[in-house]
Amino acid sequence: MPNTRTHTPRGALVFDTRLLGRQAGSSLTQKRTVPAPDNLRLELIGVPEGADVALEVRFEAVSEGVLATGTATAPLAGECARCLAPVTSSVTAGFQELYLYADGRHEKHDRHDKHEKYDKHEKYDRHDRHDKYDRHDEHEEQDGDERYLDGDLLDLEPAFRDAVVLALPMSPVCREDCPGLCAECGAPLADAGPGHRHEEAVDPRWAALKDLDDQATDQMDRRAGAIDLQEG
């Protein structure tokens, strides 16, 4: 299949499935290079907005809708979780999502409404009204978890976004053996070298005692010198 370049972010991840048709078992593979949408990141690393993302997606027609299976490869930019140095790499994420036909959703709603209408005529006390609303809420929640085609158009961005963000590293590193930062001065230990050291800090609570000890040592040294002079 030929590669195609989408120059505008609007609709870059929307695919037209008319060439696929609705005959169950038919399939179509498409490759695109698309600009990355915004906010495709975690705290320390992410895909730069507008960066080139390579997509390869296989669309398969099934009885309920279209099954989209694909991979996305995108560049990454961020900072090391240990030393905060810049990090650049790439990520490849796989995804698979079923997009239902929109007319199937309407048929399902019609069946649901007819069932509710029958229940309404059969029983119409307060308990049944609450039960009806509860079932309606559950029905809406199930619809929220499903993805639908918009006519012949398939918007891949939600599935693409979920897959890429889940594939991002939580703690990126500039290299596997990165030693991090010095706990005392914050210098990168990789640049400071193995001999990087700091004098042991004196607890201020003991500083006064140390001064007294030094004074006592000096007095003892002077007395010892005076005794040596007398004996000499």
Z-matrix of the N, CA and C atoms (Angstrom, degrees):
N
C 1 1.467
C 2 1.529 1 109.45
N 3 1.319 2 117.58 1 140.39
C 4 1.466 3 119.18 2 179.66
C 5 1.512 4 111.27 3 -71.85
N 6 1.336 5 115.79 4 147.49
C 7 1.456 6 120.98 5 174.30
C 8 1.519 7 108.76 6 -79.14
N 9 1.317 8 116.55 7 142.88
C 10 1.456 9 121.33 8 175.81
C 11 1.509 10 108.99 9 -125.92
N 12 1.319 11 116.00 10 144.68
C 13 1.469 12 121.78 11 -179.54
C 14 1.518 13 109.14 12 -109.95
N 15 1.319 14 117.15 13 122.09
C 16 1.458 15 121.89 14 177.34
C 17 1.526 16 107.87 15 -95.02
N 18 1.328 17 117.74 16 120.25
C 19 1.461 18 120.62 17 -172.78
C 20 1.522 19 112.71 18 -88.90
N 21 1.288 20 119.27 19 -19.71
C 22 1.464 21 120.88 20 -177.69
C 23 1.516 22 111.32 21 -112.54
N 24 1.356 23 118.38 22 135.09
C 25 1.465 24 120.08 23 179.80
C 26 1.523 25 112.76 24 -61.66
N 27 1.324 26 118.70 25 -30.48
C 28 1.458 27 120.99 26 -176.96
C 29 1.526 28 109.44 27 -68.84
N 30 1.341 29 116.24 28 116.53
C 31 1.447 30 120.27 29 178.32
C 32 1.512 31 114.45 30 80.08
N 33 1.335 32 118.29 31 8.00
C 34 1.458 33 120.14 32 -177.31
C 35 1.521 34 112.07 33 -63.87
N 36 1.326 35 117.25 34 -27.93
C 37 1.459 36 121.30 35 -178.77
C 38 1.526 37 111.97 36 -106.48
N 39 1.323 38 116.36 37 19.39
C 40 1.460 39 121.80 38 176.38
C 41 1.532 40 108.18 39 -102.75
N 42 1.334 41 116.28 40 126.61
C 43 1.462 42 122.13 41 -177.22
C 44 1.522 43 109.72 42 -113.69
N 45 1.330 44 115.58 43 141.17
C 46 1.461 45 122.64 44 176.35
C 47 1.531 46 108.18 45 -92.33
N 48 1.334 47 117.32 46 120.98
C 49 1.462 48 121.56 47 -175.56
C 50 1.523 49 113.10 48 -97.56
N 51 1.341 50 118.60 49 12.62
C 52 1.459 51 119.62 50 -177.88
C 53 1.524 52 111.53 51 -63.39
N 54 1.351 53 117.18 52 -35.30
C 55 1.460 54 119.80 53 178.62
C 56 1.534 55 111.55 54 -66.61
N 57 1.324 56 116.68 55 -26.75
C 58 1.465 57 120.92 56 179.39
C 59 1.517 58 111.30 57 -72.64
N 60 1.330 59 116.57 58 -40.55
C 61 1.454 60 120.35 59 -175.96
C 62 1.521 61 111.17 60 76.85
N 63 1.327 62 115.65 61 -176.98
C 64 1.467 63 120.55 62 -178.20
C 65 1.523 64 112.86 63 -114.11
N 66 1.323 65 117.18 64 10.26
C 67 1.451 66 120.21 65 177.72
C 68 1.530 67 108.99 66 -71.83
N 69 1.343 68 116.53 67 115.44
C 70 1.464 69 120.28 68 -178.07
C 71 1.520 70 110.35 69 -56.85
N 72 1.312 71 116.33 70 132.02
C 73 1.460 72 121.76 71 -179.76
C 74 1.515 73 113.25 72 103.54
N 75 1.316 74 118.24 73 -18.25
C 76 1.466 75 120.17 74 177.88
C 77 1.523 76 109.52 75 -74.33
N 78 1.328 77 116.43 76 151.55
C 79 1.467 78 120.58 77 -176.75
C 80 1.520 79 110.19 78 -143.88
N 81 1.318 80 115.11 79 159.40
C 82 1.449 81 122.25 80 -178.31
C 83 1.523 82 108.28 81 -153.26
N 84 1.334 83 117.15 82 132.25
C 85 1.464 84 121.77 83 178.47
C 86 1.521 85 109.41 84 -112.41
N 87 1.307 86 116.07 85 132.98
C 88 1.461 87 121.47 86 178.75
C 89 1.517 88 110.23 87 -128.90
N 90 1.340 89 115.51 88 144.93
C 91 1.463 90 122.47 89 175.92
C 92 1.523 91 107.88 90 -121.41
N 93 1.320 92 115.26 91 136.18
C 94 1.463 93 120.98 92 178.33
C 95 1.520 94 110.08 93 -142.22
N 96 1.315 95 115.50 94 152.20
C 97 1.454 96 122.14 95 166.57
C 98 1.525 97 106.29 96 -112.93
N 99 1.327 98 115.94 97 115.58
C 100 1.462 99 120.48 98 -173.12
C 101 1.523 100 110.22 99 -122.61
N 102 1.340 101 118.69 100 153.93
C 103 1.464 102 121.49 101 174.98
C 104 1.527 103 110.60 102 -74.97
N 105 1.315 104 115.93 103 137.58
C 106 1.462 105 120.25 104 -178.74
C 107 1.515 106 111.23 105 -66.23
N 108 1.334 107 118.40 106 135.29
C 109 1.468 108 120.51 107 175.14
C 110 1.523 109 110.48 108 -69.96
N 111 1.323 110 116.12 109 169.44
C 112 1.461 111 120.07 110 -177.91
C 113 1.531 112 111.36 111 -76.28
N 114 1.346 113 114.12 112 162.95
C 115 1.471 114 123.11 113 173.62
C 116 1.521 115 112.02 114 57.90
N 117 1.308 116 116.19 115 42.03
C 118 1.460 117 121.75 116 177.71
C 119 1.526 118 106.96 117 -103.27
N 120 1.352 119 116.91 118 70.79
C 121 1.453 120 119.64 119 -170.86
C 122 1.529 121 112.18 120 -160.15
N 123 1.335 122 114.08 121 166.29
C 124 1.451 123 123.35 122 167.42
C 125 1.528 124 107.34 123 -108.95
N 126 1.322 125 117.05 124 -168.25
C 127 1.469 126 119.90 125 -174.60
C 128 1.526 127 112.58 126 -63.68
N 129 1.345 128 117.78 127 -42.08
C 130 1.456 129 121.06 128 -172.49
C 131 1.526 130 114.73 129 -103.78
N 132 1.319 131 118.16 130 -14.32
C 133 1.463 132 119.20 131 -175.13
C 134 1.523 133 109.71 132 -154.50
N 135 1.328 134 114.91 133 154.11
C 136 1.455 135 118.71 134 179.61
C 137 1.513 136 111.40 135 -172.02
N 138 1.320 137 114.91 136 178.96
C 139 1.459 138 121.81 137 177.02
C 140 1.524 139 107.85 138 -90.52
N 141 1.337 140 118.89 139 122.14
C 142 1.467 141 119.85 140 179.48
C 143 1.527 142 111.04 141 -59.45
N 144 1.315 143 115.91 142 135.54
C 145 1.458 144 120.24 143 179.57
C 146 1.523 145 110.48 144 -59.50
N 147 1.324 146 116.38 145 131.42
C 148 1.450 147 121.56 146 179.68
C 149 1.514 148 114.55 147 86.88
N 150 1.347 149 118.58 148 -5.76
C 151 1.462 150 120.75 149 179.79
C 152 1.529 151 110.33 150 -67.30
N 153 1.334 152 116.43 151 152.89
C 154 1.458 153 121.07 152 -179.68
C 155 1.531 154 110.85 153 -70.20
N 156 1.313 155 115.60 154 127.71
C 157 1.469 156 122.39 155 177.09
C 158 1.529 157 107.70 156 -119.49
N 159 1.326 158 116.96 157 125.11
C 160 1.462 159 121.96 158 -180.00
C 161 1.524 160 109.26 159 -89.80
N 162 1.319 161 115.98 160 122.91
C 163 1.466 162 122.31 161 -179.20
C 164 1.523 163 110.60 162 -115.98
N 165 1.316 164 115.13 163 139.93
C 166 1.462 165 120.88 164 169.39
C 167 1.528 166 106.56 165 -136.19
N 168 1.318 167 117.01 166 117.98
C 169 1.466 168 121.71 167 -173.02
C 170 1.529 169 109.57 168 -129.25
N 171 1.304 170 115.01 169 134.26
C 172 1.467 171 121.91 170 174.61
C 173 1.524 172 107.87 171 -107.35
N 174 1.312 173 116.90 172 123.05
C 175 1.461 174 122.75 173 178.38
C 176 1.529 175 108.81 174 -105.00
N 177 1.332 176 115.30 175 131.15
C 178 1.457 177 121.10 176 179.10
C 179 1.522 178 109.22 177 -126.15
N 180 1.310 179 116.40 178 129.62
C 181 1.454 180 120.83 179 177.37
C 182 1.521 181 109.13 180 -81.61
N 183 1.322 182 115.70 181 127.76
C 184 1.466 183 121.92 182 175.74
C 185 1.530 184 107.17 183 -125.10
N 186 1.320 185 116.08 184 175.19
C 187 1.460 186 118.82 185 -174.62
C 188 1.527 187 112.59 186 -63.41
N 189 1.343 188 118.13 187 -33.19
C 190 1.463 189 120.86 188 -177.15
C 191 1.518 190 113.52 189 -86.90
N 192 1.351 191 117.29 190 -23.32
C 193 1.449 192 119.51 191 -175.56
C 194 1.511 193 111.51 192 171.47
N 195 1.343 194 116.45 193 -135.65
C 196 1.460 195 122.25 194 -177.57
C 197 1.522 196 108.62 195 -125.79
N 198 1.337 197 115.87 196 128.14
C 199 1.462 198 121.88 197 177.38
C 200 1.524 199 108.08 198 -96.92
N 201 1.338 200 116.30 199 119.74
C 202 1.460 201 121.95 200 -179.72
C 203 1.523 202 109.40 201 -105.98
N 204 1.332 203 116.54 202 123.07
C 205 1.457 204 122.79 203 179.52
C 206 1.516 205 108.11 204 -127.89
N 207 1.325 206 117.24 205 126.06
C 208 1.454 207 117.14 206 -176.37
C 209 1.508 208 114.42 207 -162.00
N 210 1.330 209 114.53 208 -178.76
C 211 1.456 210 122.98 209 176.72
C 212 1.520 211 109.12 210 -132.95
N 213 1.311 212 115.75 211 151.32
C 214 1.460 213 122.26 212 176.98
C 215 1.522 214 108.31 213 -133.12
N 216 1.323 215 116.51 214 131.40
C 217 1.462 216 121.73 215 177.72
C 218 1.521 217 108.40 216 -118.65
N 219 1.349 218 115.18 217 123.48
C 220 1.465 219 120.05 218 -173.54
C 221 1.529 220 110.63 219 -135.63
N 222 1.344 221 117.75 220 148.78
C 223 1.465 222 120.77 221 175.03
C 224 1.523 223 110.64 222 -75.87
N 225 1.320 224 116.15 223 153.68
C 226 1.462 225 121.97 224 179.51
C 227 1.524 226 109.76 225 -124.21
N 228 1.314 227 115.63 226 148.48
C 229 1.460 228 122.58 227 174.58
C 230 1.519 229 108.47 228 -143.75
N 231 1.343 230 115.43 229 137.87
C 232 1.461 231 119.00 230 -179.51
C 233 1.509 232 110.56 231 -176.55
N 234 1.321 233 117.01 232 -148.45
C 235 1.452 234 121.12 233 179.80
C 236 1.516 235 110.51 234 -138.71
N 237 1.340 236 115.02 235 151.96
C 238 1.461 237 122.21 236 -178.15
C 239 1.523 238 110.10 237 -66.48
N 240 1.324 239 116.66 238 135.98
C 241 1.461 240 121.24 239 -179.21
C 242 1.522 241 111.84 240 -72.41
N 243 1.352 242 118.32 241 -15.47
C 244 1.467 243 121.32 242 -178.04
C 245 1.527 244 112.51 243 -99.59
N 246 1.343 245 116.88 244 -45.52
C 247 1.464 246 118.86 245 -174.73
C 248 1.530 247 113.01 246 -117.98
N 249 1.329 248 117.69 247 -2.48
C 250 1.465 249 123.88 248 177.51
C 251 1.532 250 113.41 249 67.70
N 252 1.327 251 117.33 250 15.26
C 253 1.463 252 120.66 251 176.21
C 254 1.529 253 109.46 252 -73.48
N 255 1.338 254 118.22 253 153.55
C 256 1.466 255 120.29 254 178.16
C 257 1.532 256 111.30 255 -59.66
N 258 1.325 257 115.04 256 142.93
C 259 1.466 258 121.69 257 179.59
C 260 1.521 259 108.37 258 -129.09
N 261 1.322 260 116.37 259 132.17
C 262 1.460 261 121.66 260 172.97
C 263 1.522 262 108.21 261 -129.97
N 264 1.317 263 116.11 262 136.61
C 265 1.459 264 121.82 263 178.69
C 266 1.519 265 107.79 264 -161.56
N 267 1.304 266 116.75 265 -158.76
C 268 1.458 267 120.89 266 177.65
C 269 1.520 268 108.87 267 -144.69
N 270 1.320 269 115.99 268 164.64
C 271 1.459 270 121.14 269 179.82
C 272 1.523 271 108.47 270 -138.70
N 273 1.325 272 115.64 271 143.63
C 274 1.456 273 121.90 272 174.13
C 275 1.525 274 108.12 273 -121.51
N 276 1.314 275 115.85 274 124.23
C 277 1.465 276 121.30 275 -176.88
C 278 1.521 277 109.21 276 -122.29
N 279 1.320 278 115.34 277 139.36
C 280 1.454 279 121.30 278 176.00
C 281 1.518 280 110.76 279 -106.46
N 282 1.320 281 116.64 280 151.85
C 283 1.463 282 120.17 281 -179.57
C 284 1.518 283 109.34 282 -151.20
N 285 1.319 284 114.35 283 157.10
C 286 1.467 285 122.05 284 174.91
C 287 1.520 286 107.64 285 -149.16
N 288 1.327 287 116.45 286 126.57
C 289 1.456 288 120.69 287 -175.26
C 290 1.523 289 109.27 288 -144.58
N 291 1.345 290 115.56 289 138.73
C 292 1.460 291 121.41 290 176.38
C 293 1.522 292 109.30 291 -98.05
N 294 1.326 293 116.46 292 125.04
C 295 1.461 294 122.89 293 177.33
C 296 1.532 295 107.91 294 -107.28
N 297 1.323 296 115.81 295 118.08
C 298 1.451 297 120.81 296 -176.59
C 299 1.523 298 111.06 297 -82.64
N 300 1.332 299 115.26 298 151.50
C 301 1.458 300 119.66 299 175.52
C 302 1.526 301 109.14 300 -67.37
N 303 1.322 302 116.80 301 137.37
C 304 1.465 303 120.75 302 -177.78
C 305 1.521 304 111.61 303 -64.42
N 306 1.354 305 118.13 304 -34.86
C 307 1.463 306 119.14 305 179.53
C 308 1.520 307 111.33 306 -68.02
N 309 1.328 308 117.25 307 -25.92
C 310 1.466 309 120.19 308 174.07
C 311 1.509 310 111.49 309 -66.30
N 312 1.349 311 116.61 310 -34.57
C 313 1.467 312 120.51 311 177.39
C 314 1.524 313 110.23 312 -66.09
N 315 1.348 314 117.27 313 -41.99
C 316 1.459 315 119.73 314 179.93
C 317 1.526 316 110.98 315 -64.76
N 318 1.342 317 116.62 316 -40.32
C 319 1.459 318 119.38 317 178.32
C 320 1.516 319 110.73 318 -63.39
N 321 1.337 320 116.32 319 -38.66
C 322 1.458 321 119.57 320 179.44
C 323 1.519 322 110.79 321 -66.59
N 324 1.339 323 116.67 322 -39.26
C 325 1.464 324 119.87 323 177.69
C 326 1.529 325 110.72 324 -65.21
N 327 1.343 326 117.31 325 -39.80
C 328 1.465 327 120.73 326 179.46
C 329 1.524 328 110.71 327 -61.76
N 330 1.338 329 115.88 328 -44.16
C 331 1.463 330 118.96 329 178.64
C 332 1.518 331 110.79 330 -63.50
N 333 1.342 332 115.88 331 -39.15
C 334 1.462 333 120.03 332 179.44
C 335 1.529 334 110.81 333 -64.94
N 336 1.353 335 116.73 334 -42.52
C 337 1.461 336 120.63 335 -178.94
C 338 1.527 337 111.58 336 -66.59
N 339 1.335 338 116.83 337 -39.16
C 340 1.455 339 120.06 338 178.43
C 341 1.523 340 110.68 339 -64.14
N 342 1.329 341 115.76 340 -39.75
C 343 1.458 342 119.93 341 178.85
C 344 1.524 343 110.57 342 -64.48
N 345 1.349 344 116.18 343 -40.62
C 346 1.460 345 120.18 344 179.09
C 347 1.528 346 110.38 345 -66.08
N 348 1.349 347 117.29 346 -38.71
C 349 1.453 348 121.01 347 -179.83
C 350 1.521 349 110.99 348 -64.23
N 351 1.329 350 116.87 349 -39.55
C 352 1.455 351 121.10 350 177.84
C 353 1.527 352 110.29 351 -63.99
N 354 1.340 353 116.60 352 -43.99
C 355 1.459 354 120.30 353 178.85
C 356 1.522 355 111.17 354 -63.34
N 357 1.331 356 116.25 355 -35.74
C 358 1.459 357 120.13 356 -178.21
C 359 1.520 358 111.00 357 -64.31
N 360 1.344 359 117.66 358 -41.56
C 361 1.456 360 120.87 359 179.63
C 362 1.515 361 111.74 360 -73.19
N 363 1.322 362 115.87 361 -28.97
C 364 1.471 363 118.82 362 -177.87
C 365 1.525 364 110.73 363 -74.87
N 366 1.338 365 116.95 364 -47.04
C 367 1.462 366 122.10 365 -179.08
C 368 1.520 367 107.99 366 -141.76
N 369 1.329 368 115.13 367 138.56
C 370 1.456 369 117.43 368 -176.91
C 371 1.531 370 111.11 369 -143.01
N 372 1.307 371 116.35 370 38.08
C 373 1.458 372 118.81 371 176.44
C 374 1.526 373 109.30 372 -87.78
N 375 1.349 374 116.77 373 177.58
C 376 1.461 375 121.78 374 -174.73
C 377 1.518 376 111.53 375 -62.33
N 378 1.319 377 118.36 376 -39.23
C 379 1.462 378 121.52 377 -178.60
C 380 1.523 379 110.41 378 -62.00
N 381 1.333 380 116.89 379 -42.79
C 382 1.458 381 120.32 380 -178.40
C 383 1.517 382 111.62 381 -67.56
N 384 1.342 383 117.07 382 -33.01
C 385 1.456 384 119.37 383 178.94
C 386 1.525 385 110.24 384 -66.14
N 387 1.346 386 116.30 385 -42.68
C 388 1.468 387 119.15 386 177.35
C 389 1.519 388 110.55 387 -64.75
N 390 1.323 389 116.93 388 -40.09
C 391 1.452 390 121.05 389 -179.40
C 392 1.528 391 110.43 390 -63.52
N 393 1.316 392 115.87 391 -37.82
C 394 1.465 393 121.04 392 178.46
C 395 1.525 394 110.53 393 -63.29
N 396 1.334 395 117.00 394 -43.96
C 397 1.448 396 119.97 395 179.62
C 398 1.524 397 111.30 396 -65.66
N 399 1.332 398 116.87 397 -37.81
C 400 1.460 399 120.06 398 178.66
C 401 1.524 400 110.35 399 -62.80
N 402 1.331 401 116.98 400 -43.90
C 403 1.463 402 120.07 401 179.73
C 404 1.519 403 110.29 402 -65.76
N 405 1.340 404 116.98 403 -35.77
C 406 1.460 405 120.70 404 178.77
C 407 1.528 406 110.61 405 -64.81
N 408 1.363 407 117.25 406 -41.11
C 409 1.460 408 120.68 407 178.58
C 410 1.523 409 110.46 408 -63.78
N 411 1.347 410 116.93 409 -41.73
C 412 1.453 411 119.91 410 178.53
C 413 1.522 412 110.40 411 -63.39
N 414 1.317 413 116.69 412 -38.55
C 415 1.464 414 121.65 413 179.56
C 416 1.529 415 110.55 414 -63.74
N 417 1.350 416 117.06 415 -43.58
C 418 1.454 417 120.78 416 179.37
C 419 1.519 418 111.07 417 -65.39
N 420 1.355 419 116.87 418 -37.54
C 421 1.454 420 120.58 419 -179.80
C 422 1.528 421 111.01 420 -65.35
N 423 1.345 422 116.10 421 -39.60
C 424 1.448 423 119.60 422 177.32
C 425 1.519 424 111.06 423 -63.90
N 426 1.336 425 117.31 424 -41.02
C 427 1.453 426 120.83 425 177.75
C 428 1.524 427 111.39 426 -61.55
N 429 1.348 428 116.76 427 -35.19
C 430 1.454 429 120.24 428 -179.14
C 431 1.514 430 112.91 429 -66.12
N 432 1.326 431 117.77 430 -24.64
C 433 1.457 432 122.02 431 179.64
C 434 1.525 433 112.14 432 -86.29
N 435 1.317 434 118.06 433 -8.33
C 436 1.454 435 121.55 434 -177.39
C 437 1.520 436 110.63 435 -103.26
N 438 1.326 437 116.01 436 153.43
C 439 1.458 438 121.47 437 177.77
C 440 1.524 439 108.54 438 -113.56
N 441 1.334 440 115.76 439 142.22
C 442 1.455 441 121.44 440 -176.25
C 443 1.515 442 111.09 441 -126.26
N 444 1.320 443 115.70 442 150.11
C 445 1.452 444 121.79 443 171.11
C 446 1.529 445 109.21 444 -71.49
N 447 1.313 446 116.34 445 146.92
C 448 1.461 447 121.67 446 172.86
C 449 1.529 448 106.49 447 -101.30
N 450 1.324 449 115.86 448 87.24
C 451 1.459 450 119.74 449 -171.25
C 452 1.519 451 108.78 450 69.13
N 453 1.345 452 116.25 451 -116.27
C 454 1.469 453 121.21 452 175.68
C 455 1.523 454 112.09 453 -100.29
N 456 1.323 455 118.06 454 2.02
C 457 1.458 456 122.02 455 -175.66
C 458 1.522 457 110.96 456 -94.95
N 459 1.325 458 115.25 457 137.86
C 460 1.465 459 122.27 458 -179.38
C 461 1.520 460 107.76 459 -121.04
N 462 1.333 461 116.99 460 116.45
C 463 1.463 462 122.39 461 -179.82
C 464 1.528 463 108.40 462 -91.92
N 465 1.328 464 115.66 463 107.60
C 466 1.460 465 121.14 464 -175.60
C 467 1.529 466 113.36 465 -85.66
N 468 1.342 467 118.07 466 -8.83
C 469 1.465 468 119.61 467 -171.56
C 470 1.534 469 114.23 468 -59.08
N 471 1.350 470 121.12 469 -45.53
C 472 1.477 471 118.33 470 -179.36
C 473 1.527 472 112.94 471 -59.27
N 474 1.338 473 117.79 472 -44.99
C 475 1.468 474 120.38 473 179.31
C 476 1.522 475 110.62 474 -67.34
N 477 1.320 476 116.62 475 -40.74
C 478 1.469 477 121.54 476 177.69
C 479 1.521 478 110.84 477 -61.14
N 480 1.331 479 116.82 478 -46.83
C 481 1.458 480 121.36 479 -178.31
C 482 1.535 481 111.17 480 -62.25
N 483 1.323 482 116.77 481 -46.35
C 484 1.466 483 120.27 482 179.42
C 485 1.526 484 111.12 483 -58.89
N 486 1.327 485 116.93 484 -44.09
C 487 1.464 486 120.79 485 -176.43
C 488 1.524 487 111.73 486 -66.30
N 489 1.326 488 117.37 487 -44.12
C 490 1.459 489 120.49 488 -177.26
C 491 1.527 490 111.40 489 -68.38
N 492 1.327 491 117.49 490 -44.62
C 493 1.470 492 120.07 491 -179.08
C 494 1.524 493 110.82 492 -63.33
N 495 1.334 494 117.21 493 -39.72
C 496 1.463 495 119.94 494 178.58
C 497 1.529 496 112.01 495 -66.84
N 498 1.335 497 117.62 496 -24.50
C 499 1.463 498 121.11 497 -179.06
C 500 1.530 499 112.80 498 -86.13
N 501 1.338 500 118.22 499 -9.53
C 502 1.464 501 120.77 500 -178.90
C 503 1.530 502 110.68 501 -70.06
N 504 1.345 503 117.49 502 141.73
C 505 1.472 504 120.02 503 178.14
C 506 1.527 505 111.20 504 -70.82
N 507 1.328 506 116.26 505 135.64
C 508 1.464 507 120.18 506 179.04
C 509 1.526 508 111.56 507 -70.83
N 510 1.353 509 117.10 508 -36.24
C 511 1.468 510 122.17 509 -179.14
C 512 1.523 511 109.40 510 -129.57
N 513 1.326 512 117.72 511 79.79
C 514 1.464 513 119.82 512 -179.40
C 515 1.525 514 111.15 513 -67.13
N 516 1.325 515 116.96 514 147.29
C 517 1.471 516 121.69 515 178.17
C 518 1.515 517 109.33 516 -130.12
N 519 1.342 518 115.34 517 149.90
C 520 1.463 519 120.29 518 179.36
C 521 1.524 520 110.81 519 -71.63
N 522 1.329 521 116.20 520 -29.16
C 523 1.459 522 122.35 521 173.51
C 524 1.524 523 107.45 522 -158.06
N 525 1.314 524 116.89 523 157.27
C 526 1.460 525 120.46 524 -173.40
C 527 1.520 526 112.86 525 -62.34
N 528 1.361 527 117.68 526 -34.05
C 529 1.468 528 120.68 527 -177.26
C 530 1.530 529 112.12 528 -101.12
N 531 1.331 530 117.39 529 26.70
C 532 1.471 531 120.52 530 179.65
C 533 1.530 532 109.62 531 -58.98
N 534 1.364 533 118.36 532 122.82
C 535 1.469 534 120.40 533 -177.87
C 536 1.524 535 113.96 534 -79.64
N 537 1.324 536 117.83 535 -10.33
C 538 1.462 537 120.13 536 178.04
C 539 1.520 538 112.95 537 87.30
N 540 1.333 539 115.25 538 -153.58
C 541 1.463 540 122.43 539 -177.10
C 542 1.519 541 111.01 540 -108.26
N 543 1.342 542 115.62 541 152.90
C 544 1.463 543 120.65 542 174.76
C 545 1.526 544 109.06 543 -67.22
N 546 1.308 545 115.88 544 130.26
C 547 1.463 546 120.55 545 -178.33
C 548 1.525 547 112.17 546 -68.41
N 549 1.339 548 117.70 547 -20.79
C 550 1.462 549 120.99 548 -177.66
C 551 1.522 550 112.67 549 -88.69
N 552 1.345 551 116.70 550 -48.86
C 553 1.466 552 119.59 551 -173.44
C 554 1.527 553 113.38 552 -115.72
N 555 1.339 554 117.86 553 -9.84
C 556 1.457 555 120.97 554 178.61
C 557 1.511 556 114.76 555 81.42
N 558 1.335 557 118.16 556 8.51
C 559 1.462 558 120.55 557 179.73
C 560 1.527 559 110.06 558 -74.51
N 561 1.327 560 118.31 559 143.56
C 562 1.470 561 120.05 560 175.58
C 563 1.529 562 110.07 561 -63.07
N 564 1.307 563 117.14 562 121.63
C 565 1.455 564 121.01 563 -176.48
C 566 1.520 565 112.11 564 -66.65
N 567 1.322 566 117.68 565 -26.56
C 568 1.464 567 120.33 566 178.01
C 569 1.532 568 110.54 567 -65.41
N 570 1.341 569 117.96 568 -32.87
C 571 1.463 570 122.06 569 178.56
C 572 1.523 571 111.59 570 -86.40
N 573 1.330 572 117.71 571 -33.29
C 574 1.469 573 121.76 572 -176.54
C 575 1.520 574 111.85 573 -70.73
N 576 1.320 575 118.11 574 -29.25
C 577 1.460 576 120.98 575 179.20
C 578 1.516 577 112.32 576 91.51
N 579 1.341 578 116.25 577 166.97
C 580 1.478 579 120.46 578 -176.37
C 581 1.526 580 113.80 579 -68.14
N 582 1.338 581 117.89 580 -20.18
C 583 1.469 582 119.85 581 -177.99
C 584 1.515 583 113.66 582 -87.50
N 585 1.307 584 117.26 583 7.00
C 586 1.472 585 120.40 584 -178.33
C 587 1.527 586 110.03 585 -68.22
N 588 1.348 587 115.69 586 119.16
C 589 1.468 588 121.44 587 -177.79
C 590 1.520 589 109.72 588 -140.80
N 591 1.341 590 115.28 589 161.64
C 592 1.471 591 122.45 590 173.33
C 593 1.521 592 108.05 591 -130.68
N 594 1.379 593 116.13 592 143.50
C 595 1.455 594 119.27 593 175.58
C 596 1.519 595 108.99 594 -63.17
N 597 1.322 596 113.54 595 143.85
C 598 1.461 597 118.10 596 -179.05
C 599 1.522 598 110.12 597 -64.77
N 600 1.274 599 116.62 598 125.00
C 601 1.469 600 121.19 599 -179.08
C 602 1.520 601 110.60 600 -70.78
N 603 1.341 602 115.52 601 137.88
C 604 1.466 603 121.53 602 179.79
C 605 1.523 604 108.81 603 -86.51
N 606 1.306 605 115.56 604 130.03
C 607 1.461 606 120.26 605 176.77
C 608 1.529 607 108.26 606 -63.46
N 609 1.322 608 119.17 607 121.53
C 610 1.479 609 120.61 608 -177.46
C 611 1.518 610 113.09 609 -57.82
N 612 1.311 611 117.69 610 -23.42
C 613 1.470 612 119.81 611 179.61
C 614 1.526 613 111.12 612 -69.24
N 615 1.353 614 116.98 613 -23.33
C 616 1.467 615 120.31 614 -179.92
C 617 1.524 616 112.04 615 -102.22
N 618 1.305 617 118.67 616 -1.47
C 619 1.467 618 120.92 617 -176.17
C 620 1.519 619 111.59 618 -63.12
N 621 1.335 620 117.85 619 -42.90
C 622 1.474 621 120.99 620 -179.65
C 623 1.518 622 110.95 621 -63.55
N 624 1.318 623 117.82 622 -41.30
C 625 1.464 624 120.62 623 178.68
C 626 1.516 625 111.47 624 -64.66
N 627 1.349 626 115.27 625 -36.38
C 628 1.461 627 118.49 626 178.73
C 629 1.529 628 110.34 627 -65.16
N 630 1.333 629 118.16 628 -38.14
C 631 1.464 630 121.18 629 177.55
C 632 1.523 631 110.49 630 -63.57
N 633 1.328 632 116.27 631 -42.97
C 634 1.478 633 119.53 632 178.48
C 635 1.523 634 110.73 633 -63.25
N 636 1.317 635 116.07 634 -39.07
C 637 1.469 636 119.35 635 179.63
C 638 1.525 637 111.10 636 -65.56
N 639 1.335 638 115.80 637 -39.18
C 640 1.459 639 119.45 638 178.75
C 641 1.530 640 110.44 639 -65.29
N 642 1.353 641 116.00 640 -40.67
C 643 1.458 642 119.33 641 178.75
C 644 1.528 643 111.24 642 -63.97
N 645 1.324 644 116.30 643 -42.27
C 646 1.472 645 119.97 644 179.30
C 647 1.521 646 110.60 645 -63.35
N 648 1.295 647 117.67 646 -37.97
C 649 1.464 648 121.29 647 179.69
C 650 1.525 649 110.21 648 -65.98
N 651 1.322 650 117.44 649 -40.72
C 652 1.464 651 121.24 650 178.93
C 653 1.530 652 110.63 651 -63.84
N 654 1.349 653 117.07 652 -41.92
C 655 1.467 654 120.18 653 179.31
C 656 1.521 655 111.37 654 -63.56
N 657 1.328 656 116.24 655 -41.11
C 658 1.463 657 119.70 656 178.85
C 659 1.519 658 110.84 657 -64.80
N 660 1.297 659 117.71 658 -37.26
C 661 1.465 660 120.86 659 179.00
C 662 1.523 661 110.55 660 -66.35
N 663 1.338 662 117.19 661 -40.73
C 664 1.467 663 120.53 662 179.71
C 665 1.516 664 110.57 663 -66.41
N 666 1.329 665 118.73 664 -42.43
C 667 1.470 666 121.32 665 178.32
C 668 1.521 667 111.12 666 -62.53
N 669 1.317 668 116.09 667 -41.50
C 670 1.451 669 119.02 668 179.91
C 671 1.515 670 110.01 669 -64.33
N 672 1.340 671 118.44 670 -36.99
C 673 1.437 672 120.89 671 177.87
C 674 1.514 673 111.69 672 -67.56
N 675 1.339 674 117.75 673 -37.87
C 676 1.453 675 120.70 674 179.64
C 677 1.526 676 110.83 675 -66.18
N 678 1.328 677 117.34 676 -39.88
C 679 1.479 678 120.92 677 179.18
C 680 1.514 679 110.18 678 -64.48
N 681 1.307 680 118.07 679 -39.92
C 682 1.449 681 120.83 680 178.64
C 683 1.510 682 111.13 681 -62.59
N 684 1.352 683 117.38 682 -37.82
C 685 1.441 684 120.37 683 178.72
C 686 1.519 685 111.17 684 -66.90
N 687 1.344 686 118.11 685 -41.13
C 688 1.451 687 121.00 686 179.68
C 689 1.524 688 111.49 687 -64.43
N 690 1.291 689 116.11 688 -41.94
C 691 1.464 690 119.84 689 -179.44
C 692 1.520 691 111.24 690 -69.01
N 693 1.315 692 114.59 691 -30.28
C 694 1.451 693 117.29 692 179.06
C 695 1.503 694 111.84 693 -73.45
